[in-house]
Amino acid sequence: MEEGLIIFTKRGTPRVKKYLDERKGEPIKDIWTDILAIQAGAKEDTGFPTQKPEALIARIIKASSNLGDLVLDAFAGSGTTSAVAEKLGRRWIGIDCSKLAIYTTQKRLLNLREEIGNRGKPLKLKPFTLYNAGLYDYKMVKNLPWDKYREFVLKLFQCRDEKHRIAGVELDGYLGRDHVMVFNYKRHKDVVLDRGFIDNLHKMLGDKLGYKFFIIVPAASVIFFEYYIEKGKTKYFTLRIPYSIIDELHRKGFTHIKQPIREADVNDTIDTVGFDFIQIPDVECDYFIEKYKGQMELVKSGKEAVIKIIKFKSNILSKRPLKFENRETLSMVMVDYDYNREVFDFDDVFYAENLKNNKWEIRFDADKIEDQMMIIYIDIFGNEKREVKRLKNFKKK
């Protein structure tokens, strides 16, 4: 029989109870030198600054939780904690204010493998949801009387309040010369703004509109990812009501965490800027294809797709207006080369500092665009302009 304290069960069966100092081997030390840093090119490497090894987080989770427990990571970063918790049978919540962290985590969770270190067979992931915490405040907004709500959101987006009708459809005003509709969530309580809604609207109004049509709608009511859908000659834009409207309702001063313009600043979250309302940035780009002039093995097709950022301007409605030069508020551009119309599974990120040094041009192998790509332009305040492009949208030079 093994050495140790012998105790007897109620049935009289002897068993051995051993203490830590009696066990063979060496306890884990305070400094875990047996876990190596992530090597470049490793299967778990996401390229995110300060990413921690899955083996490190796995040891912590195993030592401090049981199967089915809830693991919370309030600074999600590259999503290591969420990924490992999923593999170890824990529930999890990840939180971060960085757009790069959010999209890195989302991509990582969509491409999980069973083993720690992201090896082995693909892991069948349980469903998860990406939430914007600001959406919780829409309940208060929706309690406003319809007339007050309508007036408020028209002012929010600087639209002219002028009711009118086209083909029997009641519209609420104008943004410049373009028509504006305020999505009536009170009249249509069970209706969401989806592609079918746009299709039906276009059937009624399509040949009577100009190049732009705007719909003001709570962000929670929109179920497609793009900021506009193109039908015929008209682009149907959604002006999504941001959580910052609570600043007006409560008369409190909000601050907004800045997004980085260089990789070294990814984890800096202290610099903040006061704001009242924030809108989608204005972005103007040239999209073209040209013959690649570098090392041919880097671009298989010999053709390079180029996105040249001509104009980038943040639209900040503030009590204390802030003035910026062209492209000064650009944080980064993220791309998904094979966007599937459902999830932005990002493939590359281009920081503003690098873009400035490259004459504000994004260059990549044209063959990377299999069907369509999504491009997200992000400003330093965290606002996004999203575009979907096909190869045919890139002009030949």
C-alpha positions in Angstrom: 0.0 0.0 0.0 1.1 3.6 -0.7 2.7 5.7 2.0 0.5 8.3 3.7 -2.4 8.6 6.1 -4.7 5.6 6.0 -8.3 6.2 6.6 -11.3 3.9 6.4 -14.7 4.5 4.8 -18.0 3.6 6.4 -17.8 0.3 4.6 -14.4 -0.4 6.1 -12.6 0.0 2.8 -9.2 1.5 3.3 -8.0 4.4 1.1 -5.0 6.6 1.2 -5.1 10.4 1.8 -1.8 12.1 0.7 -0.7 15.7 1.4 1.0 18.0 -1.0 4.4 17.8 0.8 4.3 14.0 0.5 3.8 14.0 -3.3 6.6 13.4 -5.7 7.5 16.1 -8.2 7.8 19.9 -7.9 4.9 22.3 -7.3 4.3 25.0 -9.9 6.4 28.1 -9.0 5.3 31.7 -8.9 7.0 32.4 -12.2 5.7 30.1 -14.9 8.7 29.7 -17.1 7.4 26.5 -18.6 4.9 28.5 -20.7 6.6 30.1 -23.7 5.7 33.3 -25.4 3.8 33.1 -28.6 6.2 32.6 -31.6 5.6 34.5 -34.8 3.7 32.3 -37.2 2.2 30.1 -34.5 -1.3 28.8 -35.2 -2.7 30.9 -32.3 -0.9 34.1 -33.3 -3.5 36.8 -34.2 -0.9 39.6 -34.6 -2.6 41.6 -31.8 -0.1 43.5 -29.6 0.2 42.1 -26.0 -1.6 38.8 -26.9 -1.1 36.1 -24.2 -0.5 32.4 -24.9 -3.6 30.2 -24.7 -1.6 27.8 -22.4 -1.2 30.6 -19.8 -4.9 31.5 -19.8 -5.9 27.8 -19.8 -3.9 27.2 -16.6 -5.6 30.2 -14.9 -9.1 29.1 -15.9 -8.6 25.5 -14.9 -7.3 26.6 -11.5 -10.0 29.1 -10.7 -13.3 27.7 -12.3 -15.3 24.6 -13.0 -17.1 23.3 -16.1 -20.1 25.6 -16.9 -18.8 28.5 -14.8 -18.9 32.1 -16.2 -15.6 33.7 -17.1 -15.5 37.5 -17.5 -12.7 39.3 -19.3 -13.2 43.1 -19.0 -10.2 43.8 -21.3 -10.7 41.2 -24.0 -7.8 42.3 -26.3 -7.3 39.5 -28.9 -10.0 37.3 -27.3 -7.6 34.7 -25.7 -9.7 34.3 -22.6 -13.0 33.9 -24.5 -11.4 31.4 -26.9 -9.9 29.3 -24.1 -13.0 29.4 -22.0 -15.0 28.1 -24.9 -12.5 25.2 -25.4 -12.6 24.4 -21.7 -16.4 24.2 -21.5 -16.9 27.5 -19.6 -19.4 30.3 -20.5 -17.8 33.6 -21.1 -18.2 37.4 -21.6 -15.6 39.5 -23.2 -15.6 43.4 -23.1 -13.4 45.9 -24.9 -13.6 49.5 -26.2 -11.2 49.0 -29.1 -12.7 48.3 -32.5 -9.5 46.3 -33.4 -9.9 44.1 -30.3 -13.6 43.5 -31.0 -13.1 42.5 -34.6 -10.0 40.4 -33.7 -11.9 38.5 -31.1 -14.8 37.9 -33.4 -12.6 36.5 -36.1 -10.8 34.4 -33.6 -13.9 32.8 -32.2 -15.1 32.1 -35.8 -11.9 30.1 -36.5 -11.4 28.1 -33.2 -9.8 24.7 -33.1 -10.2 22.2 -30.3 -6.7 22.1 -28.8 -5.0 24.8 -26.7 -2.7 26.6 -29.0 -5.4 26.6 -31.7 -4.4 23.2 -33.0 -6.4 20.1 -33.9 -9.8 19.8 -35.5 -12.1 22.8 -36.0 -14.2 23.5 -32.9 -18.0 23.6 -33.4 -18.7 27.0 -31.7 -21.8 27.6 -29.7 -23.7 30.7 -30.9 -22.5 34.0 -29.5 -23.6 37.6 -29.9 -21.7 40.9 -30.3 -23.4 43.6 -28.3 -23.0 47.4 -28.3 -23.6 48.3 -24.6 -25.1 51.6 -25.7 -28.1 49.9 -27.1 -29.5 49.4 -23.6 -30.3 53.1 -23.5 -32.8 53.0 -26.4 -35.5 51.9 -24.1 -35.5 55.4 -22.6 -35.5 57.0 -26.0 -38.4 54.9 -27.2 -40.5 56.1 -24.3 -40.5 59.6 -25.7 -43.8 60.7 -27.3 -43.5 60.2 -31.1 -43.7 63.9 -32.0 -40.8 64.7 -29.6 -38.8 61.7 -30.8 -39.3 62.6 -34.4 -38.3 66.3 -33.8 -35.3 65.3 -31.8 -33.8 62.8 -34.3 -34.3 65.1 -37.2 -32.3 67.8 -35.4 -29.8 65.2 -34.4 -28.9 64.6 -38.0 -29.4 68.2 -39.0 -32.4 67.4 -41.3 -35.0 70.0 -42.3 -38.3 69.2 -40.7 -40.7 69.2 -43.6 -43.4 66.6 -44.0 -44.3 65.6 -47.5 -45.5 62.6 -49.5 -44.2 60.7 -52.5 -46.5 58.0 -54.1 -48.6 58.0 -50.9 -45.6 57.4 -48.6 -45.3 59.9 -45.8 -41.7 61.3 -45.5 -40.4 63.6 -42.7 -38.0 66.0 -44.2 -34.8 66.7 -46.2 -31.1 66.3 -45.7 -29.8 68.9 -48.2 -31.9 68.1 -51.2 -32.4 64.4 -50.4 -35.5 62.9 -48.9 -35.6 61.7 -45.2 -37.8 59.2 -43.5 -38.0 58.7 -39.7 -38.5 54.9 -39.2 -41.8 54.8 -37.1 -41.1 52.0 -34.6 -44.2 52.9 -32.7 -46.6 52.4 -35.6 -44.7 49.3 -36.8 -43.7 47.6 -33.5 -42.9 44.2 -35.0 -41.1 45.6 -38.1 -37.3 45.7 -38.4 -35.4 47.5 -41.1 -34.0 44.7 -43.2 -33.3 44.2 -46.9 -37.0 43.3 -47.5 -38.0 46.7 -46.1 -35.7 48.4 -48.5 -37.0 46.3 -51.4 -40.6 47.2 -50.7 -39.7 50.9 -50.3 -37.8 50.9 -53.6 -40.8 49.3 -55.4 -43.0 52.3 -54.3 -40.5 55.1 -54.6 -37.5 54.0 -56.7 -38.2 55.9 -59.9 -39.2 59.0 -58.0 -36.0 59.5 -55.9 -32.6 60.9 -56.6 -29.2 59.3 -55.9 -29.6 59.3 -52.0 -32.5 58.5 -49.6 -32.0 58.6 -45.8 -33.8 56.6 -43.1 -33.3 57.6 -39.5 -33.6 54.5 -37.3 -32.4 53.1 -34.0 -29.3 51.0 -34.5 -31.0 48.1 -32.8 -33.7 48.0 -35.4 -31.3 47.5 -38.4 -30.4 43.9 -39.2 -28.0 44.4 -42.1 -24.3 45.4 -41.7 -23.8 48.0 -44.5 -24.7 51.6 -44.0 -26.4 51.8 -47.4 -28.0 49.5 -49.9 -28.0 50.4 -53.5 -31.1 49.8 -55.6 -31.1 51.0 -59.2 -29.8 54.6 -59.2 -30.6 55.2 -55.5 -28.5 54.5 -52.4 -30.7 53.9 -49.3 -28.7 55.2 -46.3 -29.4 54.4 -42.7 -28.7 57.1 -40.2 -28.4 55.0 -37.1 -29.1 56.7 -33.8 -26.0 56.3 -31.6 -26.0 55.8 -27.8 -24.6 59.3 -27.4 -28.1 60.7 -27.7 -28.4 60.0 -24.0 -26.1 63.0 -23.5 -28.9 65.2 -24.7 -31.6 63.4 -22.7 -29.7 63.5 -19.5 -27.7 66.7 -20.0 -24.6 64.9 -18.8 -21.1 65.2 -20.2 -20.0 62.1 -21.9 -16.5 61.2 -23.0 -15.4 58.9 -25.8 -12.3 56.7 -25.8 -10.0 57.3 -28.7 -9.1 54.6 -31.2 -5.4 54.3 -32.1 -3.7 55.6 -35.2 -0.7 53.3 -34.9 -0.1 49.7 -33.7 1.9 50.8 -30.7 -1.1 52.7 -29.3 -3.6 49.8 -29.5 -3.8 49.4 -25.7 -3.8 53.1 -24.8 -7.3 53.9 -23.7 -6.8 56.9 -21.4 -7.0 59.8 -23.9 -10.7 60.8 -24.2 -12.6 63.5 -26.0 -15.9 65.1 -24.9 -18.8 64.8 -27.4 -22.5 65.2 -27.8 -23.4 63.4 -30.9 -21.3 61.5 -33.4 -22.2 60.5 -37.0 -20.8 58.3 -39.7 -17.6 59.8 -41.2 -17.5 61.2 -44.7 -15.2 59.1 -46.9 -14.2 59.7 -50.5 -11.8 57.2 -52.2 -10.5 56.2 -55.6 -10.6 52.5 -56.3 -8.4 51.2 -59.1 -6.3 48.4 -60.4 -2.8 48.8 -61.7 0.2 46.7 -62.7 2.3 45.6 -59.7 5.8 47.0 -59.9 7.4 45.2 -57.0 8.6 41.6 -56.6 6.2 39.5 -58.6 6.2 36.6 -56.2 4.4 38.9 -53.7 1.5 39.5 -56.0 0.6 36.4 -57.9 -1.8 38.0 -60.4 0.6 40.8 -61.3 -2.2 43.2 -60.6 -2.6 45.3 -57.5 -5.8 46.7 -56.1 -5.5 50.2 -54.7 -7.7 52.2 -52.4 -6.6 55.8 -52.3 -8.2 57.8 -49.5 -8.9 61.3 -50.9 -11.1 62.6 -48.1 -11.9 61.5 -44.6 -13.9 63.8 -42.2 -15.5 63.0 -38.9 -18.9 64.5 -38.3 -19.1 65.5 -34.7 -22.1 67.5 -33.5 -20.7 69.0 -30.3 -21.4 71.9 -28.0 -17.7 72.6 -28.3 -17.0 72.2 -32.0 -13.6 70.6 -32.8 -11.8 71.4 -36.0 -9.6 68.8 -37.8 -7.6 68.8 -41.0 -8.5 66.3 -43.8 -7.8 62.7 -42.7 -6.6 63.8 -39.3 -9.3 61.9 -37.5 -8.8 58.6 -39.4 -7.7 55.8 -37.0 -7.5 52.7 -39.1 -9.0 50.9 -42.1 -10.0 47.2 -41.7 -10.8 44.9 -44.6 -12.4 41.5 -45.1 -11.4 40.3 -48.6 -14.1 37.7 -48.9 -17.1 39.2 -47.0 -20.0 36.7 -46.8 -22.8 39.3 -46.3 -23.3 38.1 -42.7 -20.2 38.5 -40.5 -17.2 40.8 -40.9 -14.4 38.3 -40.6 -11.5 40.8 -40.9 -8.3 39.9 -42.8 -6.1 43.0 -42.5 -5.8 46.3 -40.7 -4.1 49.5 -42.0 -3.2 52.2 -39.4 -3.5 55.8 -40.2 0.1 56.6 -39.4 1.3 54.0 -42.0 -1.3 55.1 -44.5 0.0 58.7 -44.3 3.5 57.5 -45.0 2.2 55.5 -48.0 0.4 58.5 -49.6 -2.9 57.4 -48.1 -3.0 54.3 -50.2 -4.0 50.8 -49.3 -2.5 48.2 -51.7 -3.1 44.5 -52.0 -3.2 41.6 -54.5 -6.3 42.0 -56.6 -6.8 38.2 -56.5 -7.7 38.5 -52.8 -11.2 39.7 -53.7 -12.9 36.4 -54.5 -16.5 37.8 -54.8 -16.9 41.0 -52.7 -15.0 42.7 -49.9 -16.0 44.8 -47.0 -14.0 47.9 -46.0 -14.5 49.6 -42.6 -13.1 53.1 -42.2 -12.8 53.9 -38.4 -12.2 57.3 -36.9 -10.4 58.1 -33.6 -13.8 58.4 -31.9 -14.8 54.8 -32.8 -17.3 55.7 -35.6 -17.4 53.6 -38.7 -18.1 54.0 -42.4 -18.6 50.6 -44.1 -18.5 49.8 -47.8 -18.9 46.7 -49.8 -16.9 46.5 -53.0 -16.5 44.0 -55.8 -13.5 43.7 -58.2 -15.6 45.4 -60.9 -15.7 48.6 -58.7 -12.0 49.0 -59.1 -11.2 50.9 -62.3 -8.3 49.9 -64.5 -5.5 52.4 -64.9 
